[in-house]
Amino acid sequence: MAQTDLFAAATGGDTLSRSTWAHWANPPGLQPGWVNIWQSWASSAQGRDLAFQLDAALAAGQTVYPPEPWQALTLTDLAAVRVVVLGQDPYHGPGQAHGLAFSVAHGVPIPPSLRNIRQECERTEGVSLPSHGNLSAWAKRGVLLLNTTWTVSEALPASHAKWGWDALTHRVLDAVWQSAGPLVCLAWGAHAQHVVAQVAQRNPGHRAARLVLQANHPSPLSARRPPTPFVGCDHFRITREWLQDQGVAWTWAFD
């Protein structure tokens, strides 16, 4: 008997919708390096439980963002990851989230945290700031913009935080940490720092070509707070210079 489920292929909408199991088992557009990781997780008990929770929320009429939770895995392949920027959960307002941590779709007002990220990047890198807050150019260049929770219900921040997305996040981050090539992890805020520390502890053999930079979350509530304020942290400059020392040409241009 056919089963209905939560995910639809990209249809141009800005919310998650119900469709067929095929999209959950094999989301459209995944880069090759992520396919086995996603499929293994989606078929696990954790993955199936999360799918049922999302499907139940949608069946009950909840609005869920973003439309493609796996978007980060479609723009940045595993072998191409050079920087990880770890967020917590997606924006919960209409049209904001599109599957990349801190990023918003074209035409959406730039949220305060992203505004601080852009200004800090401009301060040390001299990059031009576009009118939009879409960070897809970073993702295509090798920045994995990953939230630890991949979905959220409208107007309910952290509403899916205990649904099991963290298990997939850790699988993804373990794979990144174990992959070849230099890697910078930008851990902004206590939550991101805790997750990155767990990943590093599980994978001790790869620390030689790994750089973890920590600062407060870029939210206006904490961006200037000591002892590690985000404003003035120089993470974008340090990342660029470190990657260049590792033989990786790097730019933080937004387009």
N, C-alpha and C positions, 0 to 999 in steps of 0.2 A: 504494500500500500504506500502510495506517495506520501511524503512528509513535507509539511511546510516549515519554513525556518526564517531566520531573521534577516539575512543579508541579500541585497540586490546588487547587481553589477552597477557600475557608474551610470547614472541616468540624468545627471545634471542637478539633482536635488541636493539639499543641504542637511538632510536628516537620514538616519538609518531606516531601512524599510524591510518588510518581510518578503522572502522570495523562495528559493529552493536550497536544498542541502548542498547542491553542487558548489555554490559560491562560498559556503563556509568551509568545505573540505579543500577547495582549491580557488582562492580568491583571484580574480582577474588581475594580471599585470605584475604579480610578484616577480622580483628579480630572482634569477636561478639559484643563487646562494641561500635563499631563505625557504625555498619550496619544501625541502624535507623537514626543516625545523617546524614550519607552520603545520604541515600535514601530520607530523607525529604528535604535536600538541593538540590539534583539533580533534584527533581521533582518540585522545586519552580521556580518562574519566573527568579530569579537570576541565578540559576543553569542551566536552559534551555538556557538563553541568553548567558552564558559563553560557553556552549557546542556548540552553533551555531557559535560563534566567533572562537573557536578553529577549528571547522570543516571547516569553510571558509578559515582559514589560511592554513590548510593542503591541501584543494582542490586547493588553489592557488600555491601550490608547496613549501610553507615554510617548513623548517626543525624545528621541535619543540622538546624540551627536557623537562623532562625525558620521558622514555618509559612508566613508570607507576607512574604518579604523586601522587598516593595514597600510595606509598610504605611505608611511615612511619606508616600508619594505618594497615599494614599487619604484621609488626614486633613487635609493641608495643600495647597491648590491653589497653583500657581505665582504667580498674581497676589496671593495673600494672604500670601506669605512676608514677614515683617518681621524675623525673627531666624533665624540659622542656628547650630545647635549641632552641631559636628562631632565624632563619635566615630571609633574605629578599626575594631573588628570586634565582632560581637554577643557577648553572654554565651554561654558554651559549656556551661553546666550545664542539667540537665533543667528545662523549663518556664520558664526565665528570659526569654530573648529573645522579643520579639514584634514586631520590625521597627522600633522607635524607639530611637535611640541613647540609652544610659544608662537607659532606662525598663525596668521589669519589669511583668509581668502582675499583676493582682489576686491576692492570696493568696500571692505569692512573697516570701520574705524580702528586705529591702532591701540591696543590695550596698554595700560600703564607699564606693565612688566616688559613688554616688547619695546616700548618707547625707551626705556632705560637700557635695554640690550643694544638697540640701534645707536643710541648716543654714546655709549661706552665704546662701541666698535668704531664709530666715526672719530672719536677723540684720539685713538692711537693709530688707526689705520688710514685715516683721511679718505674713507670711501664716501661716495655720494649716497644720500638717503633718498630712496624713491618715495613716491606718495603712498605706496601700498606697504602692507606688512607681511607679504607672502615670502617665505624663506625657502621656496622650492629650489632656487639657484644654489643655495648652500647645500641642500640635500643632494642635488645632482653632482655636486663637487666632491662629496664624500663626508658630509656631516649627517650623522644619524640623529635625527630630531625625534626622540622617543619619550613618550609619556609612560610612567609605570602602570597607570590605569588607562585603558585605550578608549573607553566610552564613558558617557555621562548622560543622565537625564536632564532635560531642560530645567534651568533655574535651581538645580539641586547639586551643588558642588560636592565632589567626592562620593556621590550616590552609588557608584559602582566600585568603590575602592576595595571592598572585601568580596568581590565576586570571583576573583581568581585570575585576573589579568596579570598579576605580578609573577605568576608561574611562567607565563610566556615571556614576559620581560626578562626574567633571569635566564631563560634558555637563549634568548637573543643575545644578551650581554655576554654570557659565557662563550658563545660562538665567536663574538667579536673579539673578546679578550684572547681567545686561543688562536685567532687567525694570524697569518703572517703580516709583517709590515708594522710600522710605527703607529701608535695610537695615543690620542689625547682625550682624556675624560674631563669634561667641564661639569663639576659637581656644585651646583648653586643651591644652597639651602640644606638644612639638616636631613631632609628626606632623601635627596639625591646623594648626599655624602654617605648616608647609611647604606644605600643600595650598592654604590660603587665599592665601598669597603668590603661588603659581602662577596662581590664578584672577585675582587682582587685576592681575598683570602682563599677562595675556592680554587684559584688558578695561579699559584705562586710561581710557576716556572716561566712566566712570560713578562716579568716586571722590567727586564732590562730595556725594552723598547716601549715602555708605557709611562705616560706622564699624567698624573691626576692633579688638577687645579681646583681648589676649593674657595668659595666665597659665599656670602649671604645670597639668598634668593633675590632676584632683581625687582621684586615687588617694591613699590614705594614704601611699604611698611617696614622693610628691612634693608633696602639697598644701601643706605648710608650708615647703618648701625655697626658699631665696633663689635668684636675686634677684627672682623674680616669683611668690611663693606664691599658690596658689588661695585659701586661707583668708585672708579680709580683702581680696580683690581688688576688691570693690564692683561687680562687673560687672552684677549685677541692678539695682542702683540707677542706675548710669550708663546702662544700656540704657533703662530706663524714662524717665529724665529726657531723654535725647537724643531718643527717639521722641516724647515729648510736645512737645519743642521743634520737631519736624518736623510737628506737628499730628496725631500718632497717639496716641489714648488707649491706655494700656497697664496691664496688671496681670499679676503673676506668680502669681496664685492657682492652687493645684493642683487645684481642682475647679470 
